């Protein structure tokens, strides 16, 4: 929760090494009044130093990646999953594709490089840079390997990266049966490999390559790969089923197109302060940047060391203090692995090799990665002894921020008695046998991306309309925006309203008006309207014995969002929850309208258990097949760790049947529809739902007349 007014916005473009160090330093020493947003196309970023070990099989994927989502939560920064496409430094806007641009007061660019244009291309070529894309290509290569035997592999590029990857892939194949090991060839344009290293290092690797039957082809300028052959400019050719291209990558085109000063290769020119040469409020670090006064190779060691001065200089810039100078060292320790758990160290013309060098490299790399995986718990001491009466559970947003069902029922029952409403929405009779359906939903922000938050809020609000069998018509919005400077408020409101209009268009609904206010934090709500023919409206509780229960979307958003607040959920788990919440129930309702639906409700704040009991009433029961419940990836892991929504315990307390699995009590935001229909229609219905995009739709149980919920 960001309770201080927002005075400035810092946008971190890219999840490179410098930015992850910046975020950790920000977590330990926040800058009040600064809103920080990280934009990255992926939820995790690979650590380049462990890439060869990952390919060789020494590390798992998780061990070699930094998860950006929990790191951002730890730092109090927002995370937006998007690809930076361009920059307008005059208007201070960053283009992120098919959604509104992001504004900034300060910008830092750490987006790495892109494959060089005009290089090798084709289905058989696997570029290594950028590394994040290479790992996906490597997985596709492994999938192909299950069906094809590759007899010849080539590696283009005989620098440290090419040699190290070549030997890592060789080690990977040597764990397979001997008849499946391909011939491996390393090619380079220079007359020697590792030309930037001392002769002692080159001799060590020449011996390594010779011992492993890897062929080295010098002065080989690769120009084309086709029909399983790699061709050089001088006419030489080699057999190569696949070609790994480890040559220098190039700068992204938008650097030059944006008007930033760039060098001859198109990389962003920066001063010793890490500010661009063009704009004082734009910084650049890592492989995408080139220091004007200190030319250095593109190496991870420099990106790592730029993280601390980047944080200090952005802090100094915001506070109008003098900025520090970053001067990269001329000599540094190089550690190059040889495939197996063996490595060569080099510095100042000296070199040593051995298993112990790999152990040293492994210790250094793992120590670095622990800084981002073993995030310390931040103390949050109560400011008053009275606050010690509350547990340490963070108060959730979304439907996890609802008032508990038992409290709500008690108060409404006391005030209205038998007149208390029991349905998800209100029905008002209108002309021609139709009914107007009205519902309202409003909740605190659950994710960092205001554009997607708005879309999720629209999906969630209209879910009540669809649960009644209705069609969406219109909405009124109610927004609370955090206190901020006017330009920041304008940018945030633009993001929200673009998200609202995007999703309303998908729902086929219109915005009638609304209300805005400022407060401590962002919250979004809607009063929504829909229509249904009175004879075709679906009741919530009209089940019949032997009806089958279908759930259209997976469970688990409550625990995943709660874990995310405590930076203990994996980024891909959180992304899965977001994608599920963005899946509107509109198409599901359209599919269900073709079937004989006896009862329907949507699964939201009171969880599967609470909404199921509402559907059953006092007269009916259900047998639930626990193993058939669709559950989001990571949800059971989080529940197993005791990571529960703040509404979880009261959901359990409110149920008549309290012996159910924990997932029953998990509050859902923009959850699926729970429907009861005849058994002979269930199979076709699930098939149609899956075809409509509800791939987790499943039969989860059946209705009986036992008046209790049993599990099997």
C-alpha positions in Angstrom: 0.0 0.0 0.0 1.5 3.3 -1.1 0.2 5.8 1.5 2.5 8.8 0.8 1.5 11.2 -2.0 3.2 10.5 -5.3 5.5 13.3 -6.3 7.5 11.7 -9.1 7.3 8.6 -11.3 10.4 6.6 -12.2 10.0 4.1 -15.1 12.5 1.2 -15.3 12.5 -0.1 -18.8 13.8 -3.6 -18.8 14.7 -6.2 -16.2 18.5 -6.3 -16.7 21.1 -6.8 -14.1 21.5 -3.1 -13.2 17.8 -2.7 -12.6 17.4 -5.8 -10.3 20.3 -4.4 -8.1 18.5 -1.0 -8.2 15.3 -2.6 -6.9 17.0 -4.4 -4.1 18.7 -1.2 -2.9 15.3 0.6 -3.2 13.7 -2.0 -0.9 16.4 -1.5 1.7 16.3 2.3 1.4 13.0 3.6 -0.1 12.6 7.0 -1.6 9.3 8.5 -0.2 7.1 10.2 -2.8 8.6 8.2 -5.7 6.5 5.7 -7.6 8.6 3.1 -9.4 7.4 0.9 -12.2 9.4 -1.9 -13.9 8.4 -2.8 -17.4 9.6 -6.2 -18.7 8.3 -8.6 -21.4 8.9 -11.5 -19.0 8.3 -12.1 -15.3 11.8 -13.4 -14.8 15.2 -12.5 -16.1 18.1 -14.9 -16.7 21.5 -14.4 -15.0 24.0 -14.5 -17.9 26.8 -15.9 -15.6 24.8 -19.1 -15.0 23.6 -19.6 -18.6 26.3 -22.1 -19.6 25.7 -24.1 -16.4 22.0 -24.1 -17.1 22.5 -25.5 -20.6 25.1 -28.0 -19.3 22.6 -29.3 -16.7 24.3 -28.0 -13.6 21.5 -25.6 -12.7 17.7 -25.6 -12.9 15.8 -22.9 -14.6 14.8 -21.3 -11.3 18.3 -21.3 -10.0 19.5 -19.3 -13.0 16.7 -16.8 -13.2 15.7 -13.8 -11.1 12.0 -13.6 -10.5 11.1 -10.0 -11.1 7.5 -10.0 -9.6 8.4 -10.8 -6.0 11.5 -8.6 -6.3 9.2 -5.7 -7.3 6.8 -6.4 -4.4 9.8 -6.4 -2.0 10.9 -3.1 -3.4 7.4 -1.5 -3.3 7.6 -1.1 -7.1 4.9 -1.8 -9.7 5.4 -4.5 -12.3 4.0 -4.3 -15.8 4.5 -7.1 -18.3 5.1 -5.4 -21.6 7.7 -4.9 -24.3 9.1 -1.4 -24.8 8.6 -0.4 -28.4 9.6 3.2 -28.5 10.2 6.5 -26.6 9.1 10.1 -26.8 11.6 11.9 -24.6 10.0 15.3 -25.2 6.5 14.2 -24.0 8.1 11.8 -21.6 6.1 8.8 -22.8 7.2 5.2 -23.3 5.4 3.2 -26.0 4.6 -0.4 -24.9 2.6 -1.5 -27.9 -1.2 -2.1 -28.1 -2.0 -0.3 -24.9 -1.7 3.3 -23.6 1.9 4.7 -23.3 3.4 5.1 -19.9 4.5 8.5 -18.6 7.5 9.2 -16.5 9.4 11.9 -14.8 12.6 9.8 -14.8 13.4 6.9 -17.1 16.1 4.3 -16.8 16.7 2.0 -19.8 18.2 -1.5 -19.3 16.7 -3.5 -22.2 19.8 -5.3 -23.4 20.4 -6.0 -27.1 18.7 -7.6 -30.1 19.9 -10.1 -32.7 22.0 -8.3 -35.3 20.2 -7.6 -38.6 21.6 -9.1 -41.7 23.1 -12.0 -39.8 22.4 -15.7 -40.2 18.7 -16.5 -40.2 16.3 -19.3 -40.9 14.6 -22.2 -39.0 17.9 -23.9 -38.3 19.6 -20.8 -36.8 19.4 -20.2 -33.0 20.5 -16.7 -32.0 21.8 -16.6 -28.4 21.2 -12.9 -27.8 19.1 -11.7 -26.2 19.4 -14.5 -23.6 15.8 -14.3 -22.5 14.7 -15.3 -26.0 17.5 -17.9 -26.4 16.3 -20.0 -23.5 12.8 -20.3 -25.2 14.6 -21.3 -28.4 16.7 -23.8 -26.4 13.5 -25.4 -25.1 12.2 -25.7 -28.7 15.5 -27.3 -29.7 15.1 -29.8 -26.9 11.5 -30.6 -28.0 12.8 -31.2 -31.6 15.5 -33.4 -30.2 12.8 -35.8 -29.0 11.7 -36.4 -32.5 14.9 -35.8 -34.5 18.5 -36.9 -34.3 20.9 -34.0 -35.1 24.2 -35.3 -36.4 26.0 -32.0 -36.8 25.9 -28.8 -34.7 27.8 -25.6 -35.4 28.6 -22.6 -33.2 29.3 -19.3 -34.8 31.4 -17.0 -32.7 34.7 -18.0 -31.0 34.7 -15.4 -28.3 34.2 -16.3 -24.6 30.4 -16.6 -25.0 30.7 -18.9 -28.1 33.4 -21.2 -26.6 31.6 -21.5 -23.3 28.2 -22.3 -24.8 29.8 -24.7 -27.3 31.4 -26.7 -24.5 28.2 -26.5 -22.4 26.1 -28.0 -25.2 28.8 -30.7 -25.7 28.5 -31.6 -22.0 24.8 -31.8 -22.3 25.0 -34.3 -25.1 27.7 -36.4 -23.4 25.0 -37.4 -20.8 23.1 -39.1 -23.6 23.8 -42.4 -25.3 26.9 -42.2 -27.5 25.0 -42.9 -30.8 23.0 -39.7 -30.1 26.0 -37.4 -29.6 26.4 -35.1 -32.7 29.6 -33.7 -34.1 30.2 -30.2 -32.9 32.0 -27.5 -34.8 33.1 -24.0 -33.6 33.7 -21.3 -36.2 35.2 -17.9 -35.8 36.1 -15.0 -38.1 39.5 -14.5 -36.4 42.5 -16.7 -37.0 42.4 -17.7 -33.3 39.7 -18.3 -30.7 39.3 -16.1 -27.6 41.4 -13.4 -29.3 40.7 -11.0 -26.5 42.3 -13.3 -23.9 45.9 -14.0 -23.1 47.8 -16.8 -24.8 47.6 -19.0 -21.7 43.8 -19.0 -21.7 43.7 -19.8 -25.4 46.0 -22.8 -25.0 43.9 -24.2 -22.1 40.8 -24.0 -24.3 42.5 -25.4 -27.4 43.3 -28.4 -25.3 39.8 -28.7 -23.9 38.3 -28.5 -27.4 40.7 -31.0 -28.9 40.1 -33.5 -26.0 36.3 -33.3 -26.7 36.6 -33.7 -30.5 35.2 -30.3 -31.2 36.5 -28.9 -34.5 37.6 -25.3 -34.7 37.4 -23.5 -38.0 39.3 -20.2 -38.1 38.8 -17.3 -40.5 35.3 -18.6 -41.2 33.0 -15.7 -42.0 29.6 -17.5 -41.9 27.1 -15.9 -44.3 24.3 -18.4 -44.9 22.7 -21.6 -43.5 20.4 -23.6 -45.7 19.7 -27.3 -46.4 21.7 -28.4 -43.4 24.9 -26.6 -44.6 26.7 -23.6 -43.1 28.5 -21.5 -45.8 31.4 -19.1 -45.4 32.1 -16.1 -47.5 35.2 -17.8 -49.1 33.1 -20.8 -50.3 33.8 -23.2 -47.5 30.9 -25.2 -46.1 30.2 -27.4 -43.1 27.4 -29.9 -42.3 25.2 -28.3 -39.7 21.7 -29.3 -38.8 21.4 -26.5 -36.3 23.6 -23.3 -35.9 24.0 -21.5 -32.6 24.8 -17.9 -33.4 26.9 -16.3 -30.6 28.1 -13.2 -32.4 27.7 -9.6 -31.3 24.1 -8.4 -31.0 22.9 -5.0 -32.1 21.1 -2.1 -30.6 17.3 -1.8 -30.7 16.1 0.4 -33.4 14.0 2.7 -31.2 17.1 4.1 -29.5 18.0 6.0 -32.6 14.4 6.7 -33.7 13.6 8.3 -30.3 16.2 11.0 -30.8 18.6 9.7 -28.1 22.3 10.2 -28.9 23.7 6.9 -30.0 27.1 5.6 -31.1 28.0 4.2 -34.5 26.4 0.9 -33.6 23.2 2.5 -32.3 23.8 2.0 -28.6 22.7 4.8 -26.3 25.6 7.2 -25.4 25.8 7.9 -21.7 28.0 10.0 -19.5 29.8 8.9 -16.4 26.7 9.8 -14.3 24.8 7.1 -16.4 22.6 9.8 -17.8 22.1 9.8 -21.6 24.0 12.4 -23.5 20.6 13.8 -24.7 18.4 14.1 -21.7 19.3 14.5 -18.0 16.2 12.7 -16.8 16.9 9.6 -18.9 19.5 7.1 -17.7 20.7 4.0 -19.5 22.7 1.0 -18.3 23.9 -2.5 -19.3 24.4 -3.8 -22.8 22.1 -1.2 -24.4 24.4 1.7 -23.3 27.8 2.9 -24.3 29.9 5.1 -22.0 31.3 8.0 -23.9 34.6 8.2 -22.1 35.2 4.6 -21.3 34.7 2.1 -24.1 34.3 -1.4 -22.7 33.0 -4.7 -24.1 29.4 -5.8 -23.5 29.8 -7.8 -20.4 27.6 -8.7 -17.4 30.3 -7.6 -15.0 29.8 -3.9 -15.9 26.0 -4.1 -15.8 26.2 -5.6 -12.3 28.5 -2.8 -11.1 26.3 -0.1 -12.6 23.4 -1.0 -10.3 24.6 0.8 -7.2 25.7 4.1 -8.9 22.4 4.1 -10.8 20.4 4.0 -7.6 22.6 6.6 -5.9 22.4 8.9 -8.9 18.7 8.7 -9.3 18.3 9.4 -5.6 20.7 12.4 -5.9 18.9 13.7 -9.0 15.5 13.6 -7.3 17.0 15.4 -4.2 18.9 18.0 -6.4 22.3 16.7 -5.2 25.5 16.2 -7.2 25.7 13.0 -9.2 28.5 10.4 -8.8 30.8 9.3 -11.6 30.9 5.6 -12.7 34.3 4.6 -14.1 34.4 0.9 -15.1 37.6 -1.0 -14.2 40.0 -1.8 -17.1 40.9 -5.2 -15.7 38.5 -7.7 -14.2 38.4 -11.4 -13.2 37.1 -13.6 -16.1 35.7 -17.1 -15.2 35.0 -19.3 -18.1 33.5 -22.8 -17.6 34.5 -25.7 -19.8 31.2 -27.7 -19.9 31.9 -30.0 -16.9 32.3 -28.6 -13.4 35.7 -27.2 -14.4 36.6 -23.6 -15.3 39.5 -21.2 -16.2 40.2 -18.0 -14.4 42.0 -15.1 -16.0 43.1 -11.6 -14.9 46.0 -9.3 -15.7 47.5 -11.8 -18.2 47.5 -14.7 -15.7 45.4 -17.8 -15.9 44.6 -20.9 -13.8 42.2 -23.7 -14.3 40.6 -26.6 -12.4 37.5 -27.9 -10.7 38.2 -25.6 -7.8 37.9 -22.6 -10.2 34.4 -23.8 -11.2 33.5 -24.2 -7.5 34.7 -20.6 -6.9 32.6 -19.4 -9.9 29.6 -21.4 -8.6 29.9 -19.8 -5.1 30.1 -16.3 -6.6 27.1 -16.8 -8.8 24.9 -18.5 -6.2 25.8 -15.7 -3.7 24.7 -13.1 -6.2 21.4 -14.9 -6.9 20.6 -15.4 -3.2 20.3 -11.6 -3.0 17.2 -11.8 -5.1 15.7 -15.2 -4.1 16.2 -15.0 -0.3 14.5 -11.7 0.3 14.5 -10.7 4.0 11.2 -10.2 5.8 10.7 -6.5 6.3 9.7 -5.6 9.9 6.3 -3.9 10.3 6.0 -3.1 14.0 2.6 -1.9 15.2 2.7 1.8 16.1 0.2 1.1 18.9 -0.2 -1.8 21.4 -3.8 -1.9 20.2 -2.7 -2.9 16.7 -1.0 -6.0 18.2 -4.5 -7.5 18.4 -4.4 -7.9 14.7 -2.4 -10.7 13.1 0.5 -10.1 10.6 -1.6 -11.0 7.6 -1.7 -8.2 5.1 -5.2 -7.0 4.2 -6.0 -8.2 0.7 -7.4 -6.4 -2.2 -9.9 -7.6 -4.8 -12.6 -9.9 -3.4 -10.3 -10.7 -0.6 -11.2 -7.2 0.8 -14.9 -8.1 1.2 -16.6 -8.0 4.6 -17.0 -11.6 5.8 -20.2 -13.5 4.9 -21.3 -14.1 8.5 -20.9 -10.4 9.5 -22.7 -9.3 6.4 -25.5 -11.8 6.9 -26.0 -10.8 10.6 -26.2 -7.1 9.9 -28.5 -7.3 6.9 -30.6 -9.9 8.6 -31.1 -7.7 11.7 -32.1 -4.7 9.5 -34.2 -6.3 6.8 -35.3 -9.7 8.2 -37.0 -11.8 5.6 -36.8 -8.9 3.1 -33.0 -9.3 2.9 -31.8 -9.9 -0.7 -30.4 -13.3 -1.4 -29.4 -13.1 -5.1 -26.2 -11.9 -6.8 -28.0 -9.0 -8.5 -31.2 -7.0 -8.4 -34.0 -7.7 -10.9 -36.3 -4.9 -12.0 -39.2 -5.7 -14.4 -39.3 -3.6 -17.6 -41.3 -3.8 -20.7 -41.8 -6.7 -23.1 -41.2 -9.5 -20.5 -37.6 -8.4 -19.9 -35.9 -7.7 -16.6 -33.2 -5.1 -15.9 -30.4 -6.7 -13.8 -28.3 -4.4 -11.7 -25.2 -5.2 -9.6 -22.4 -3.3 -8.0 -18.8 -4.3 -7.2 -15.9 -2.1 -5.8 -12.6 -3.2 -4.5 -9.0 -2.2 -3.7 -6.3 -2.7 -6.2 -5.0 -6.3 -6.5 -2.3 -5.9 -9.1 0.3 -3.3 -10.0 -0.9 -2.6 -13.5 -3.7 0.0 -13.5 -4.7 -0.8 -17.1 -5.2 -4.5 -16.4 -6.7 -3.8 -12.9 -9.4 -1.8 -14.7 -10.1 -4.6 -17.1 -10.3 -7.2 -14.3 -12.7 -4.9 -12.4 -15.0 -4.7 -15.4 -14.9 -8.5 -15.9 -15.6 -9.0 -12.2 -18.5 -6.6 -12.0 -20.3 -8.0 -15.1 -19.9 -11.5 -13.8 -23.0 -11.1 -11.7 -25.0 -10.2 -14.8 -23.8 -13.3 -16.6 -24.5 -15.5 -13.6 -28.1 -14.5 -14.0 -28.2 -15.5 -17.6 -28.2 -11.8 -18.7 -26.4 -9.7 -21.3 -24.3 -6.7 -20.4 -25.6 -3.3 -21.3 -23.9 -0.4 -19.4 -21.9 0.7 -16.4 -21.2 3.5 -14.0 -17.6 3.8 -12.7 -16.5 4.8 -9.2 -12.7 5.4 -8.9 -10.5 6.4 -6.0 -7.1 7.5 -7.1 -4.1 7.9 -4.8 -2.9 11.4 -3.9 -0.4 12.6 -6.5 0.8 15.5 -8.6 -1.7 16.5 -11.4 0.4 15.0 -14.2 0.8 11.7 -12.4 -3.0 11.6 -11.7 -3.7 12.4 -15.4 -1.4 9.5 -16.5 -3.0 7.0 -14.0 -6.5 8.0 -14.9 -5.7 7.6 -18.6 -4.4 4.1 -18.0 -7.5 3.2 -16.0 -10.0 4.6 -18.4 -8.4 3.1 -21.4 -8.6 -0.3 -19.6 -12.2 0.3 -18.7 -13.2 1.2 -22.3 -11.2 -1.7 -23.7 -13.0 -4.2 -21.6 -16.4 -2.6 -21.9 -16.0 -2.9 -25.7 -15.3 -6.6 -25.3 -18.4 -7.0 -23.1 -20.5 -5.1 -25.6 -21.4 -2.5 -23.0 -21.2 1.3 -22.7 -20.0 3.7 -20.0 -22.8 5.9 -18.8 -20.8 8.0 -16.4 -19.3 7.8 -12.9 -17.5 9.4 -10.0 -13.9 10.0 -9.0 -12.2 10.9 -5.8 -8.7 10.9 -4.3 -7.7 8.7 -1.4 -4.9 6.7 0.2 -4.8 4.0 -2.5 -6.3 3.0 -5.8 -9.7 1.3 -5.9 -12.0 0.7 -8.8 -15.7 -0.1 -8.8 -18.7 -0.3 -11.1 -22.5 -0.3 -11.0 -23.4 -2.5 -14.0 -26.7 -3.1 -15.9 -27.8 -5.9 -18.0 -31.0 -7.4 -19.4 -32.5 -10.8 -19.5 -35.8 -12.3 -20.6 -37.7 -13.0 -17.5 -38.5 -16.6 -18.5 -34.8 -17.3 -19.3 -33.2 -15.9 -16.1 -31.1 -18.3 -14.2 -31.8 -18.6 -10.4 -29.0 -19.1 -8.0 -30.6 -21.9 -5.9 -33.0 -24.1 -7.9 -30.8 -27.2 -8.2 -32.4 -30.6 -8.7 -31.2 -34.0 -7.3 -28.8 -35.7 -9.7 -27.8 -32.4 -11.4 -24.1 -32.2 -12.3 -22.0 -29.2 -11.2 -19.6 -27.6 -13.7 -17.0 -24.9 -12.8 -15.8 -22.9 -15.7 -12.5 -21.4 -14.4 -9.8 -22.5 -12.0 -9.6 -21.6 -8.3 -6.7 -20.0 -6.5 -6.6 -16.2 -7.1 -7.0 -15.4 -3.4 -4.0 -17.3 -2.1 -1.8 -16.3 -5.1 -2.6 -12.6 -4.7 -2.0 -12.9 -0.9 1.3 -14.6 -1.5 2.2 -11.9 -4.1 1.7 -9.2 -1.5 4.2 -11.0 0.7 6.6 -11.4 -2.3 6.4 -15.2 -2.0 4.6 -16.0 -5.2 6.4 -16.9 -8.4 6.0 -14.4 -11.2 4.6 -17.0 -13.6 2.0 -18.0 -10.9 0.9 -14.4 -10.6 0.7 -14.0 -14.4 -1.5 -17.1 -14.6 -3.8 -15.6 -12.0 -4.0 -12.4 -14.0 -4.8 -14.2 -17.2 -7.5 -16.1 -15.5 -9.1 -12.9 -14.0 -9.0 -11.3 -17.5 -11.1 -14.1 -18.9 -14.6 -12.7 -18.9 -17.5 -15.0 -18.2 -19.4 -13.5 -21.1 -18.6 -16.3 -23.6 -19.2 -18.9 -20.9 -22.7 -17.5 -20.3 -23.3 -17.6 -24.1 -22.3 -21.3 -24.2 -24.4 -22.2 -21.2 -27.5 -20.5 -22.7 -27.7 -23.4 -25.1 -28.2 -25.8 -22.2 -30.9 -26.5 -19.6 -29.3 -24.6 -16.7 -31.1 -25.1 -13.4 -29.0 -22.9 -11.2 -25.9 -20.6 -11.6 -23.7 -18.4 -9.5 -20.3 -16.9 -9.9 -17.4 -17.8 -7.5 -16.1 -14.7 -6.0 -15.3 -13.4 -2.5 -16.9 -16.2 -0.4 -15.0 -18.9 -2.3 -16.3 -22.1 -3.8 -17.6 -23.3 -0.4 -19.6 -20.2 0.4 -21.2 -19.8 -3.0 -21.9 -23.6 -3.3 -23.8 -23.5 0.0 -25.8 -20.5 -1.3 -26.7 -22.6 -4.3 -27.7 -25.7 -2.3 -29.8 -23.8 0.3 -31.0 -25.9 3.3 -32.6 -28.7 1.3 -29.9 -30.1 -0.9 -26.3 -31.4 -0.7 -23.5 -32.2 -3.1 -20.7 -34.7 -3.5 -17.6 -33.0 -4.8 -14.7 -34.7 -6.6 -11.8 -32.9 -5.0 -9.3 -34.2 -7.6 -11.5 -32.7 -10.4 -11.3 -29.2 -9.1 -9.5 -26.9 -11.5 -6.8 -25.0 -9.7 -4.3 -22.4 -10.8 -0.6 -23.3 -10.9 1.0 -22.5 -7.6 -2.3 -22.1 -5.6 -1.9 -25.3 -3.7 1.8 -24.6 -3.0 0.8 -21.2 -1.5 -2.0 -22.7 0.6 0.4 -25.4 1.8 2.7 -22.6 3.0 -0.1 -21.0 5.0 -0.3 -18.1 2.6 -4.0 -17.3 2.8 -6.2 -14.3 1.8 -7.3 -12.2 4.7 -10.9 -13.3 4.0 -10.0 -17.0 4.1 -10.5 -17.7 7.8 -13.9 -15.9 7.9 -15.0 -17.8 4.8 -14.3 -21.0 6.6 -16.0 -19.8 9.7 -19.1 -18.9 7.8 -19.6 -22.4 6.3 -21.9 -25.1 7.7 -19.4 -27.7 6.3 -15.9 -27.0 7.5 -14.0 -30.2 6.7 -13.3 -29.2 3.1 -9.9 -28.6 1.5 -8.4 -25.1 2.0 -9.1 -24.2 -1.7 -12.8 -24.3 -0.8 -12.4 -21.1 1.3 -10.2 -19.2 -1.0 -11.9 -16.0 -2.2 -11.9 -15.4 -5.9 -11.6 -12.2 -7.9 -13.3 -12.5 -11.3 -13.8 -16.2 -10.7 -15.7 -18.7 -12.8 -19.4 -19.6 -13.1 -20.7 -22.6 -11.1 -23.7 -24.2 -12.8 -26.1 -27.1 -12.1 -27.5 -28.9 -15.1 -28.7 -32.4 -16.1 -26.1 -35.1 -16.2 -26.7 -36.0 -19.8 -25.8 -32.5 -20.9 -22.6 -32.1 -18.9 -20.1 -33.7 -21.2 -21.2 -31.7 -24.3 -21.3 -28.5 -22.2 -17.7 -28.9 -20.9 -16.5 -29.6 -24.5 -18.2 -26.5 -25.7 -16.8 -24.4 -22.9 -13.3 -25.6 -23.6 -13.7 -24.7 -27.3 -14.8 -21.2 -26.2 -11.5 -20.7 -24.4 -12.4 -22.0 -20.9 -9.8 -24.7 -21.0 -10.0 -25.6 -17.3 -13.8 -26.1 -17.3 -14.6 -29.3 -15.5 -17.4 -31.4 -13.9 -16.6 -31.1 -10.2 -19.5 -33.0 -8.6 -23.2 -33.7 -8.4 -26.3 -32.6 -6.4 -28.0 -34.9 -4.0 -30.7 -34.6 -1.3 -28.5 -35.1 1.7 -28.4 -31.5 2.8 -24.6 -31.7 3.3 -21.4 -31.4 1.2 -19.3 -34.6 1.0 -16.0 -35.2 -0.7 -14.6 -38.0 -2.8 
